[in-house]
């Protein structure tokens, strides 16, 4: 009986921590990249490319961890996929 209760409590704690980290990531304010911005990237969490069928500059977004494991969101300009020759 104690083993079952301990397992349930551990599972609940793990799920709660996952939910808290997801909420923390949503609350991170994004910063806009400019030339000369110091980047301290330890690990990339996600990358979202701006999309448009035309060849143009789009805003893309990079979510990453720095060397102190703090989450950062960086907006930057990139060329759209419509610029690639087939």
MARBA-3410 file (N, C-alpha, C, O; in Angstrom, 1 decimal):
86
0.8,-1.2,0.0,0.0,0.0,0.0,0.9,1.3,0.0,0.6,2.2,-0.7 ~ 1.9,1.3,0.8,2.8,2.5,0.9,3.5,2.7,-0.5,3.7,3.8,-0.9 ~ 3.9,1.6,-1.1,4.6,1.7,-2.4,3.7,2.3,-3.5,4.2,3.2,-4.3 ~ 2.4,2.0,-3.5,1.5,2.5,-4.4,1.3,4.0,-4.2,1.3,4.8,-5.1 ~ 1.1,4.4,-2.9,1.0,5.8,-2.6,2.2,6.6,-2.9,2.1,7.8,-3.4
3.4,6.1,-2.7,4.6,6.8,-3.0,4.7,6.9,-4.6,5.2,8.0,-5.0 ~ 4.4,5.9,-5.3,4.4,6.0,-6.8,3.5,7.0,-7.3,3.8,7.8,-8.2 ~ 2.3,7.1,-6.7,1.3,8.1,-7.2,1.8,9.5,-6.8,1.6,10.4,-7.7 ~ 2.3,9.7,-5.6,2.9,11.0,-5.2,4.0,11.4,-6.1,4.1,12.6,-6.5 ~ 4.9,10.5,-6.5,6.0,10.8,-7.3,5.5,11.2,-8.7,6.1,12.2,-9.3
4.6,10.5,-9.3,4.0,10.8,-10.6,3.4,12.2,-10.6,3.6,12.9,-11.5 ~ 2.6,12.5,-9.5,2.0,13.8,-9.4,3.0,14.9,-9.4,2.8,15.9,-10.0 ~ 4.1,14.7,-8.6,5.1,15.7,-8.5,5.8,15.9,-9.8,6.1,17.1,-10.2 ~ 6.1,14.9,-10.5,6.7,15.0,-11.8,5.9,15.7,-12.8,6.4,16.6,-13.6 ~ 4.6,15.4,-12.9,3.7,16.1,-13.8,3.5,17.6,-13.4,3.4,18.4,-14.3
3.5,17.9,-12.1,3.4,19.3,-11.7,4.6,20.1,-12.1,4.5,21.2,-12.5 ~ 5.8,19.5,-12.0,7.0,20.2,-12.4,7.0,20.5,-13.9,7.4,21.5,-14.3 ~ 6.5,19.5,-14.7,6.4,19.7,-16.1,5.5,20.8,-16.5,5.8,21.6,-17.4 ~ 4.4,20.9,-15.8,3.4,22.0,-16.0,4.0,23.4,-15.7,3.8,24.3,-16.4 ~ 4.7,23.4,-14.5,5.3,24.7,-14.1,6.4,25.2,-15.1,6.5,26.3,-15.4
7.2,24.2,-15.6,8.2,24.7,-16.6,7.6,25.1,-17.9,8.1,26.1,-18.5 ~ 6.5,24.5,-18.3,5.8,25.0,-19.5,5.2,26.4,-19.3,5.3,27.2,-20.2 ~ 4.6,26.7,-18.1,4.1,28.0,-17.8,5.2,29.0,-17.8,5.1,30.1,-18.2 ~ 6.4,28.6,-17.2,7.5,29.5,-17.1,8.0,29.9,-18.5,8.4,31.1,-18.7 ~ 8.0,29.0,-19.4,8.5,29.2,-20.8,7.5,30.2,-21.5,8.0,31.0,-22.3
6.2,30.0,-21.2,5.3,30.9,-21.9,5.4,32.4,-21.3,5.0,33.3,-22.0 ~ 5.9,32.5,-20.1,6.0,33.9,-19.5,7.3,34.6,-19.8,7.4,35.7,-19.4 ~ 8.2,34.0,-20.5,9.4,34.6,-20.9,9.2,35.6,-22.0,8.6,35.4,-23.0 ~ 9.7,36.9,-21.7,9.6,37.9,-22.7,10.6,37.8,-23.8,11.8,37.5,-23.5 ~ 10.2,37.9,-25.0,11.1,37.8,-26.1,11.9,39.0,-26.3,11.5,40.1,-26.0
13.2,38.9,-26.7,14.0,40.0,-27.1,14.3,39.9,-28.6,14.3,38.9,-29.2 ~ 14.6,41.1,-29.1,14.8,41.2,-30.6,16.3,41.2,-30.8,17.0,42.1,-30.2 ~ 16.8,40.4,-31.7,18.2,40.3,-32.0,18.6,41.6,-32.8,17.9,41.9,-33.7 ~ 19.7,42.2,-32.4,20.4,43.2,-33.2,21.8,42.8,-33.4,22.4,42.1,-32.6 ~ 22.5,43.4,-34.4,23.9,43.1,-34.6,24.7,43.5,-33.4,24.5,44.6,-32.8
25.5,42.6,-32.9,26.3,42.8,-31.7,25.6,42.3,-30.4,26.2,42.4,-29.3 ~ 24.4,41.7,-30.5,23.8,41.2,-29.3,24.6,40.0,-28.8,24.9,39.1,-29.6 ~ 24.9,40.0,-27.5,25.7,38.9,-26.9,24.7,37.7,-26.8,23.7,37.8,-26.1 ~ 25.1,36.5,-27.4,24.3,35.3,-27.3,25.1,34.3,-26.4,26.2,34.0,-26.7 ~ 24.4,33.8,-25.4,24.9,32.8,-24.5,24.0,31.6,-24.7,23.1,31.4,-23.9
24.2,30.8,-25.7,23.3,29.6,-26.0,24.0,28.3,-25.6,25.0,27.9,-26.2 ~ 23.4,27.7,-24.6,23.8,26.4,-24.2,23.1,25.3,-24.9,23.7,24.3,-25.3 ~ 21.8,25.4,-25.1,21.0,24.4,-25.7,19.8,25.1,-26.4,19.1,25.9,-25.8 ~ 19.5,24.7,-27.7,18.3,25.2,-28.4,17.1,24.4,-28.0,17.2,23.1,-28.1 ~ 16.0,25.0,-27.5,14.8,24.3,-27.2,13.9,24.2,-28.4,13.4,23.1,-28.7
13.7,25.3,-29.1,12.9,25.2,-30.3,13.3,26.4,-31.3,13.9,27.4,-30.8 ~ 12.9,26.2,-32.5,13.1,27.2,-33.5,11.9,27.3,-34.4,11.5,26.3,-34.9 ~ 11.3,28.5,-34.6,10.2,28.7,-35.4,10.5,29.6,-36.5,10.8,30.8,-36.3 ~ 10.4,29.1,-37.7,10.7,30.0,-38.9,9.5,30.7,-39.3,8.4,30.1,-39.4 ~ 9.6,32.0,-39.7,8.5,32.7,-40.3,8.2,32.2,-41.6,9.2,31.8,-42.3
7.0,32.1,-42.1,6.7,31.5,-43.4,5.9,32.5,-44.2,5.0,33.3,-43.7 ~ 6.2,32.5,-45.5,5.4,33.2,-46.5,5.8,32.5,-47.9,6.9,32.1,-48.0 ~ 4.9,32.4,-48.8,5.2,31.8,-50.1,6.1,32.7,-50.9,6.8,32.2,-51.8 ~ 6.1,34.0,-50.7,6.9,35.0,-51.4,8.4,35.0,-50.8,8.6,34.7,-49.7 ~ 9.3,35.5,-51.6,10.7,35.7,-51.2,10.7,37.0,-50.4,10.6,38.0,-51.1
10.9,36.9,-49.1,10.9,38.2,-48.3,11.6,37.9,-47.0,11.8,36.7,-46.6 ~ 11.8,39.0,-46.3,12.3,38.9,-44.9,11.2,38.6,-44.0,10.2,39.3,-44.0 ~ 11.4,37.6,-43.1,10.3,37.2,-42.1,10.9,37.2,-40.7,12.2,37.1,-40.5 ~ 10.1,37.3,-39.7,10.5,37.2,-38.3,10.5,35.8,-37.9,9.5,35.1,-38.0 ~ 11.6,35.3,-37.4,11.7,33.9,-36.9,12.0,34.0,-35.4,12.3,35.1,-34.8
11.9,32.9,-34.7,12.0,32.9,-33.2,12.8,31.7,-32.7,12.6,30.6,-33.2 ~ 13.7,31.9,-31.8,14.6,30.9,-31.3,14.4,30.9,-29.7,14.5,31.9,-29.1 ~ 14.0,29.7,-29.2,13.9,29.6,-27.7,15.1,28.7,-27.3,15.3,27.6,-27.9 ~ 15.8,29.2,-26.3,17.1,28.5,-25.9,17.4,28.6,-24.4,16.8,29.5,-23.7 ~ 18.2,27.8,-23.9,18.8,27.9,-22.5,20.1,28.5,-22.6,20.9,28.2,-23.5
20.4,29.4,-21.6,21.8,29.9,-21.5,22.6,29.1,-20.6,22.2,28.0,-20.2 ~ 23.8,29.5,-20.3,24.8,28.7,-19.5,24.3,28.6,-18.1,24.9,27.7,-17.4 ~ 23.3,29.4,-17.6,22.8,29.2,-16.3,21.4,28.6,-16.3,20.7,28.6,-15.3 ~ 21.1,27.9,-17.4,19.8,27.2,-17.6,18.6,28.1,-17.5,17.5,27.7,-17.2 ~ 18.7,29.4,-17.8,17.6,30.3,-17.9,17.1,30.3,-19.4,17.8,30.2,-20.3
15.7,30.3,-19.5,15.1,30.2,-20.8,15.1,31.6,-21.4,14.7,32.6,-20.7 ~ 15.4,31.7,-22.7,15.4,33.0,-23.5,14.6,32.8,-24.8,14.7,31.7,-25.3 ~ 13.9,33.8,-25.2,13.3,33.7,-26.5,13.8,34.9,-27.3,13.8,36.1,-26.9 ~ 14.3,34.6,-28.5,15.0,35.6,-29.4,14.2,35.7,-30.7,14.1,34.7,-31.4 ~ 13.8,36.9,-31.0,13.2,37.1,-32.3,14.3,37.7,-33.3,15.1,38.5,-32.8
14.3,37.2,-34.5,15.4,37.6,-35.4,14.8,37.6,-36.8,13.8,36.9,-37.1 ~ 15.4,38.3,-37.7,15.0,38.3,-39.1,15.7,37.3,-40.0,16.9,37.1,-39.8 ~ 15.0,36.6,-40.9,15.6,35.6,-41.7,14.9,35.7,-43.1,13.8,36.3,-43.2 ~ 15.5,35.1,-44.1,14.8,35.0,-45.4,13.8,33.8,-45.4,14.1,32.8,-44.8 ~ 12.7,34.0,-46.0,11.7,33.0,-46.1,12.1,31.9,-47.0,13.0,32.0,-47.8
11.3,30.8,-46.8,11.6,29.6,-47.7,11.3,29.8,-49.2,11.8,29.1,-50.0 ~ 10.5,30.9,-49.4,10.2,31.2,-50.8,11.3,31.7,-51.6,11.2,31.9,-52.8 ~ 12.5,32.0,-51.0,13.6,32.5,-51.6,14.5,31.5,-52.2,15.5,31.8,-53.0 ~ 14.3,30.2,-51.9,15.2,29.1,-52.4,14.8,28.8,-53.8,13.6,28.6,-54.2 ~ 15.8,28.6,-54.7,15.6,28.2,-56.1,15.3,26.7,-56.1,15.9,25.9,-55.3
14.4,26.3,-57.0,14.1,24.9,-57.1,14.9,24.3,-58.2,14.8,23.1,-58.5
END
